[in-house]
């Protein structure tokens, strides 16, 4: 069930992501947002049911790895903050400085617990704020007891319901699912995960005044050297340029091939992506070509990804050591173990986040000794064309003089304001603001025929959305501003020429 349902959802989510990179009308953007929301809700439903089933069956295994609690909380807030911004409610983080820089435990399950609680807080809060607090309580037997709190100013929970909200398929009110959505499994999963981590959870709430969910978990404290390394890694979020890296994508699904290729080319325009439709084709291509990395789907006809990987590792050639990143529709620990046991270096589950995919690719390339472009690893924007081309504009307006003049007036009026807004949001480090402005600018820039500028604006939008390569934004935005200024002068001349006709 997991594989069959998650595969088409991956296609839906991926195509929606790509459609967002194209010029859209306001109505089309609205329709796409509805599709995106529905796909994410369906994916959440599947994930909840699968997680609950695995916990009930005793099949959920906990991991024990070093990680930074501060990094987990910060990255989670960064990915979910837009939901709070949309509702105009505050989302505040308060982390005790005494919380250890690195602890040992299950990072994925902690993230899952916090995601459920914070998502609920945003869903049930219409005004005010949500505060996420993390505190060090004490050290006990070489373990740090950490206190977590998610407090909101939402609708609250009645006292008679407080004792049942952690039960399966239970909502605080009979019409909660109808009004707010959800499966009624979120808090049940949270409670079971915290029990597995040998922690404890409690809730304080009053109707109309909000709720506070508090839980405590003990984590083993990492040795000092590991703590330093983890703290250092917390700041390594930039995606380096891979130049003309040669990548082999093995996937039998045409839509997945398109989605993955476009995601990679949006981040790295110079990357070379070749396609193999199954494992046998992968082996054939390795006989005649050299690749820097392979993205290997696990489920393929003829020869699946696991068998293909085993065959590659047995080769008597340099290709036997090529980095292999697995694509899997199964979001289970057991599936990950199968991938690693077959000889794959890492895996990503579908639907994949563009940032996670590009980060894992660059990590594997670094481990393999790949030679990144000189002059710094990060990709700088290329010089862009400043000469407008109104061919597309003329086609779209059908030669209607009045429509052309009206659209040109709008572009001449709005574009300078949008450029100023980009710089204003950059100064305030308002990434969501930059994303929104860049998204709005794409249509106008396409009408002007500024193809290179359009690619750069798409890159700015993606960078702001995924919070990647943020240090390159000042140079990219400056390039867009400098390119648009002469383009607007040319547009003004074209406007005056049409007026005289």
C-alpha positions in Angstrom: 0.0 0.0 0.0 2.8 2.4 0.9 4.6 2.0 -2.4 1.5 2.1 -4.6 0.0 5.2 -3.0 3.1 7.2 -2.4 4.4 6.9 -6.0 1.5 8.8 -7.6 1.5 11.3 -4.7 5.2 11.9 -5.5 4.3 12.6 -9.1 1.6 15.1 -8.0 3.8 16.9 -5.5 6.7 17.0 -7.9 4.7 18.4 -10.9 3.0 21.0 -8.7 6.5 22.1 -7.6 7.6 22.4 -11.2 4.4 24.2 -12.3 5.1 26.8 -9.6 8.3 27.7 -11.4 6.4 28.6 -14.6 4.4 31.8 -15.3 0.9 31.5 -13.8 -2.2 33.6 -13.5 -3.6 34.3 -10.0 -6.4 31.8 -10.5 -3.9 29.1 -11.6 -1.8 29.8 -8.6 -4.9 29.4 -6.4 -5.8 26.1 -8.0 -2.2 24.8 -7.6 -2.2 25.7 -4.0 -5.4 23.6 -3.5 -3.8 20.6 -5.2 -0.6 21.0 -3.1 -2.6 21.2 0.1 -4.7 18.2 -0.8 -1.6 16.1 -1.8 0.2 17.0 1.5 -2.9 16.1 3.5 -3.2 12.8 1.8 0.5 12.1 2.3 0.1 13.0 6.0 -2.8 10.6 6.3 -0.8 7.8 4.8 2.2 8.5 7.0 0.0 8.6 10.2 -1.7 5.3 9.4 1.6 3.6 8.6 3.4 5.0 11.7 0.5 4.0 13.9 0.4 0.5 12.4 4.1 0.0 12.8 4.0 1.1 16.4 1.0 -1.1 17.2 2.8 -4.1 15.6 6.0 -3.4 17.4 7.9 -2.9 14.1 9.1 0.6 14.7 12.8 0.6 15.5 14.5 3.5 17.3 17.9 4.9 16.1 20.7 6.0 18.3 22.8 8.8 16.6 24.4 12.1 17.6 22.5 15.2 16.7 21.9 18.8 17.8 18.5 19.5 19.5 18.9 23.2 18.7 19.4 22.4 15.0 16.4 20.0 14.9 14.1 22.7 16.4 15.4 25.5 14.3 15.2 23.6 11.0 11.7 22.4 11.9 10.6 26.0 12.6 12.1 27.2 9.3 10.1 24.7 7.3 6.8 25.3 9.1 6.9 29.0 9.8 5.2 30.0 6.6 1.9 28.4 8.0 2.1 30.7 11.0 2.9 33.7 8.8 -0.2 32.9 6.6 -2.4 33.1 9.7 -0.6 36.2 11.0 0.3 34.5 14.3 3.7 34.6 16.0 6.0 31.5 16.2 8.7 32.0 18.9 11.6 29.8 19.8 13.2 29.8 23.3 16.1 27.4 23.8 18.1 27.3 27.0 21.8 28.0 26.3 22.6 25.1 28.7 21.0 22.5 26.4 23.9 20.3 25.2 25.3 21.0 21.7 25.0 17.3 20.8 23.1 14.4 22.3 22.5 10.8 21.3 19.0 9.6 20.4 16.5 9.3 17.7 16.5 12.6 15.8 13.7 11.6 13.4 11.3 10.7 16.2 11.9 13.9 18.1 11.3 15.8 14.9 8.1 13.9 14.4 6.8 14.6 17.9 7.5 18.3 17.6 6.1 18.5 14.1 2.8 17.0 15.3 2.5 19.3 18.3 3.6 22.5 16.5 1.3 21.8 13.5 -1.6 21.2 15.9 -0.9 24.5 17.6 -0.9 26.4 14.3 -4.0 24.6 13.2 -6.0 25.5 16.3 -4.7 29.0 16.8 -6.4 32.0 15.1 -4.8 34.9 17.0 -1.8 35.5 19.3 1.3 33.3 19.3 2.9 29.9 19.7 6.0 29.5 21.8 8.3 26.5 21.6 10.6 26.2 24.6 13.5 23.8 25.3 15.2 23.6 28.7 17.8 21.5 30.4 16.3 20.1 33.6 19.3 18.2 34.9 22.0 15.6 34.3 21.2 12.1 35.5 23.6 9.2 35.1 25.4 10.7 32.1 22.1 11.6 30.5 20.6 15.1 30.0 16.9 15.4 30.9 15.4 17.8 28.4 12.1 19.7 28.8 10.1 20.6 25.7 7.0 22.9 25.7 4.7 23.9 22.9 2.3 26.6 24.1 -0.4 28.3 22.0 -3.2 30.8 22.4 -5.7 28.7 20.5 -9.2 27.3 21.1 -8.1 25.2 24.0 -9.5 21.8 25.2 -12.3 21.2 27.7 -11.4 19.4 31.0 -13.5 16.4 30.3 -11.6 15.8 27.0 -8.1 16.2 28.4 -8.0 12.5 29.5 -8.9 11.1 26.1 -7.0 13.3 23.5 -4.1 10.8 23.4 -6.4 8.0 22.4 -6.5 6.7 18.8 -8.9 8.4 16.3 -9.9 10.9 19.0 -10.5 14.6 18.5 -11.3 17.2 21.2 -14.6 18.0 19.7 -17.1 16.1 17.5 -16.7 18.5 14.6 -12.9 19.0 14.8 -12.2 16.8 11.8 -14.8 18.6 9.7 -13.7 22.1 10.6 -9.9 21.6 11.0 -9.1 18.3 9.2 -6.8 15.6 10.5 -7.1 11.9 11.3 -7.3 11.9 15.1 -4.0 9.9 15.1 -1.4 12.7 15.6 -1.5 12.9 19.4 -1.9 9.1 19.8 1.4 8.7 17.7 3.1 11.4 19.8 2.2 9.6 23.1 3.3 6.2 21.8 6.6 7.7 20.5 7.4 9.4 23.8 6.6 6.2 25.6 9.0 4.3 23.4 11.7 7.0 24.1 10.9 6.4 27.9 9.7 9.9 28.3 6.5 11.5 29.7 4.0 14.0 28.3 1.3 16.1 29.9 -1.1 18.8 28.7 -2.5 21.9 30.3 -5.5 23.7 28.7 -8.6 25.8 29.1 -11.2 26.4 26.4 -10.7 29.7 24.7 -7.3 30.4 26.4 -5.0 28.0 24.6 -3.1 24.8 25.4 0.4 23.8 26.5 1.9 20.4 25.7 4.9 19.5 27.9 7.1 16.5 27.5 10.5 15.3 28.9 13.0 12.9 27.4 16.4 11.7 28.6 19.2 11.9 26.0 22.7 10.5 26.3 25.2 13.4 26.3 27.8 13.2 23.5 31.5 13.4 24.1 32.9 16.9 23.8 34.6 16.3 20.4 31.3 15.0 18.9 29.5 17.9 20.4 31.8 20.3 18.6 31.5 18.5 15.3 27.7 18.5 15.5 27.5 22.2 16.4 29.8 23.0 13.4 27.7 20.9 11.0 24.6 22.8 12.2 25.8 25.7 10.1 26.7 23.8 7.0 23.5 24.2 5.0 24.8 25.8 1.8 24.5 23.7 -1.3 27.8 23.9 -3.4 27.9 24.1 -7.1 28.6 20.6 -8.7 29.6 22.1 -12.1 29.2 19.7 -15.0 28.8 16.7 -12.7 27.6 13.7 -14.7 24.7 12.0 -13.0 22.9 8.8 -14.0 19.2 8.7 -13.0 17.7 5.2 -12.9 13.9 5.3 -12.8 11.2 3.6 -14.9 8.6 6.3 -14.4 8.6 9.1 -17.0 7.0 11.6 -14.7 9.6 10.9 -11.9 12.4 11.2 -14.5 11.1 14.7 -15.6 10.5 15.9 -12.0 13.9 14.8 -10.7 15.8 16.1 -13.7 14.1 19.5 -13.5 14.7 19.8 -9.8 18.4 19.1 -10.3 18.7 21.6 -13.2 17.0 24.3 -11.3 19.7 24.1 -8.6 22.6 23.2 -11.0 22.1 24.4 -14.6 25.4 22.8 -15.8 24.7 19.3 -14.4 24.5 16.5 -17.0 21.6 14.1 -16.3 21.3 10.8 -18.2 18.4 8.4 -17.9 18.3 4.7 -17.4 14.9 3.0 -17.3 15.9 -0.1 -15.3 18.8 -1.8 -13.6 20.0 -3.6 -16.7 20.2 -0.3 -18.6 22.3 1.1 -15.7 24.8 -1.8 -16.0 24.9 -1.3 -19.8 25.6 2.4 -19.5 28.4 1.8 -17.0 30.2 -0.3 -19.6 30.6 2.6 -22.0 30.3 5.8 -19.8 31.8 7.2 -16.6 29.5 8.9 -14.1 30.1 10.8 -10.9 27.0 9.5 -9.0 23.9 7.4 -9.6 20.3 8.1 -8.3 18.8 4.6 -8.2 15.1 3.9 -7.8 14.6 0.7 -5.7 11.5 -0.5 -7.6 12.1 -1.0 -11.3 11.1 -3.7 -13.8 13.6 -6.1 -15.4 16.2 -5.5 -12.7 15.4 -3.5 -9.5 17.7 -1.0 -7.8 18.9 -3.4 -5.1 20.0 -6.1 -7.6 21.6 -3.5 -9.9 23.6 -2.1 -6.9 24.8 -5.5 -5.9 26.0 -6.1 -9.5 27.8 -2.7 -9.6 29.6 -3.4 -6.3 30.9 -6.7 -7.8 32.3 -5.1 -10.9 36.1 -5.2 -11.4 36.4 -1.6 -12.5 36.4 1.9 -11.0 32.6 2.0 -11.5 32.3 -0.4 -8.5 33.0 2.4 -6.1 30.6 5.0 -7.6 28.3 6.7 -5.0 24.7 5.4 -5.2 21.8 7.3 -3.7 18.6 5.3 -3.4 15.1 6.5 -4.2 12.4 4.6 -2.3 8.7 4.9 -1.9 8.8 3.0 1.4 9.3 5.3 4.4 10.4 2.5 6.8 13.6 1.8 8.6 13.6 -1.8 7.2 13.7 -0.5 3.7 16.6 1.8 4.5 18.5 -1.2 5.9 17.9 -3.2 2.7 19.3 -0.3 0.6 22.5 0.0 2.7 22.9 -3.8 2.8 22.8 -3.9 -1.0 25.7 -1.5 -1.1 23.9 1.8 -1.6 25.5 4.8 0.2 22.4 6.6 1.3 18.7 6.9 0.5 15.8 9.4 0.2 12.1 8.6 0.5 9.5 9.8 -1.9 8.1 12.4 -2.3 11.6 14.0 -1.9 12.4 17.5 -0.8 14.6 19.3 -3.3 16.8 20.6 -0.5 17.3 17.1 1.0 18.0 15.6 -2.4 20.6 18.2 -3.4 22.2 18.1 0.1 22.6 14.3 0.0 24.0 14.4 -3.5 26.7 16.9 -2.6 27.5 15.0 0.7 28.1 11.8 -1.3 30.1 13.6 -3.9 32.4 15.1 -1.2 32.9 11.7 0.3 33.8 10.2 -3.1 36.5 12.9 -3.7 34.6 14.7 -6.5 36.4 17.7 -7.8 34.1 20.7 -7.3 34.6 23.8 -9.5 37.5 26.0 -8.4 37.2 29.5 -7.0 34.9 28.5 -4.2 32.3 25.7 -4.3 29.2 27.9 -4.4 27.6 28.7 -7.7 27.5 32.4 -8.6 25.0 33.8 -11.0 25.9 33.9 -14.7 25.9 37.2 -16.7 22.4 37.9 -17.9 20.9 39.3 -21.1 19.6 42.9 -20.8 18.1 43.1 -24.3 14.3 42.8 -24.2 12.5 40.5 -26.7 8.7 41.3 -27.0 7.9 38.3 -29.3 6.2 36.3 -26.6 4.5 39.5 -25.4 3.1 40.1 -28.9 1.9 36.6 -29.2 0.1 36.6 -25.8 -1.6 40.0 -26.5 -2.6 39.0 -30.0 -1.4 42.4 -31.3 -4.1 44.2 -29.3 -2.7 47.8 -29.0 -4.8 48.8 -26.0 -4.0 45.6 -24.1 -0.3 46.0 -24.9 -0.2 49.6 -23.6 -2.1 48.7 -20.5 0.2 45.7 -19.7 3.3 47.8 -20.4 2.1 50.5 -18.0 1.6 47.9 -15.3 5.1 46.5 -15.8 6.7 49.9 -15.8 4.9 50.8 -12.6 5.2 47.5 -10.7 8.6 46.3 -11.6 10.6 49.1 -9.9 8.5 48.6 -6.8 9.2 44.9 -6.8 12.9 45.4 -7.2 12.9 47.7 -4.3 10.9 45.2 -2.3 13.4 42.4 -3.1 16.2 44.6 -1.7 14.1 45.6 1.3 13.3 41.9 2.2 17.0 41.0 1.7 18.1 43.6 4.2 15.5 42.2 6.7 16.4 38.6 5.9 12.8 38.0 5.1 13.2 34.9 3.0 9.4 34.3 2.6 9.0 37.9 1.4 11.8 37.4 -1.2 10.1 34.2 -2.4 6.7 35.9 -2.8 8.2 38.9 -4.8 10.3 36.7 -7.0 7.3 34.4 -7.8 5.3 37.5 -8.7 8.0 38.9 -11.0 8.3 35.8 -13.2 5.4 36.6 -15.5 6.5 40.2 -16.3 10.1 39.1 -16.9 8.9 36.4 -19.3 6.8 38.9 -21.2 10.0 41.0 -21.7 11.8 38.0 -23.1 14.6 38.3 -20.5 15.3 34.5 -20.5 18.5 34.6 -18.4 17.0 37.0 -15.9 13.9 34.7 -15.6 16.2 31.7 -14.8 17.9 33.8 -12.1 14.6 35.0 -10.6 13.4 31.3 -10.4 16.7 30.5 -8.7 16.1 33.3 -6.2 12.6 32.1 -5.5 13.7 28.5 -5.0 16.7 29.5 -2.8 14.4 31.6 -0.6 11.8 28.9 -0.4 14.2 26.1 0.4 16.5 28.3 2.6 19.5 27.2 0.5 22.5 29.3 -0.8 21.2 32.3 1.1 24.6 33.9 1.0 24.4 34.2 -2.8 21.1 36.1 -2.7 22.6 39.6 -2.4 24.7 39.1 -5.6 21.8 37.4 -7.5 19.3 40.1 -6.5 21.8 42.9 -7.4 22.2 41.2 -10.8 18.5 41.2 -11.4 18.2 44.9 -10.4 21.0 45.9 -12.7 19.5 43.9 -15.6 16.0 45.1 -15.2 16.9 48.8 -15.1 18.1 49.0 -18.8 15.3 46.6 -19.8 12.7 49.0 -18.3 14.2 51.9 -20.3 13.8 49.8 -23.5 10.2 49.0 -22.5 9.5 52.7 -22.1 10.8 53.3 -25.7 8.6 50.4 -27.0 5.6 51.9 -25.1 6.1 55.3 -26.7 6.5 53.8 -30.1 3.2 51.9 -29.8 1.5 55.1 -28.5 2.5 56.9 -31.7 1.0 54.2 -34.0 
